[in-house]
């Protein structure tokens, strides 16, 4: 007996303009929790909405830059300046994530003032 051939999965439907804007702003706001929300949103929705692709990459690049700052700060806690680096990175992550989310939610685009462009 032959088994039935499973149907090929259908690609997910493109996001509407409102959904695209919403997920793009969530990618920025997710930075408050770390890099994982931006990573998940970008991976899941990058092919479904152009704004989510661009803004998700931007948010993810910034969050990866912050992770590097956390690692450097953690290493430098030995010489006591690391605590300050960790605090500054944490505060900047929250502030810029909120600013990015607000700007994108208003319909604009946001580019972080500093971020290493890992994903182009």
Secondary structure, 3 states (H helix, E strand, C coil): CCCCCCCCCCCCCCCCHHHHHHHHHHHHHHHHCCCHHHHHHHHHHCCCCHHHHHHHHHHHHHHHHHHHHHHHHHHHHHHCCHHHHHHHHHHHHHHHHHHHHHHHHCCCCCCCCCCCCCCC
